[in-house]
Amino acid sequence: MRKFANYLWVEKKDDVYTIGMTAELQDDVGTIGYVEFTEGDRVEVDDIILNLEASKTIMGILSPLAGKVIERNLNAEARPTLLNSGKKNENWLIKLIDVDQDAFYNLEDE
């Protein structure tokens, strides 16, 4: 199941919630040249999960959900342009567990 918030997509598969950038956000920021993930094992709603520099902006990406971080797309730190990809297996940002399901279901539908 897929939901949307903060120009991010959130996909739930079993108990893992994967967060990535929508095509609209990718277009708005332009070509991404630098990314840096924030540290920590947990994120809260509206915590910065990623700082990026792109051709059109410098910004922090805010988490739409609270949960425990189990994985970050560290390949994007070495190759930031992966986040401009249309492939969700390349352009995802983080994966969370221990997420409040009601909070997920309250996000926008596709």
PyMOL commands that set and color helices and strands:
alter all, ss='L'
color gray80, all
select helices_A, chain A and resi 23-29+75-78+80-84+88-91+101-105
alter helices_A, ss='H'
color red, helices_A
select strands_A, chain A and resi 2-5+8-13+16-21+32-37+42-43+48-54+58-62+67-72+92-97+108-109
alter strands_A, ss='S'
color yellow, strands_A
deselect
rebuild
show_as cartoon
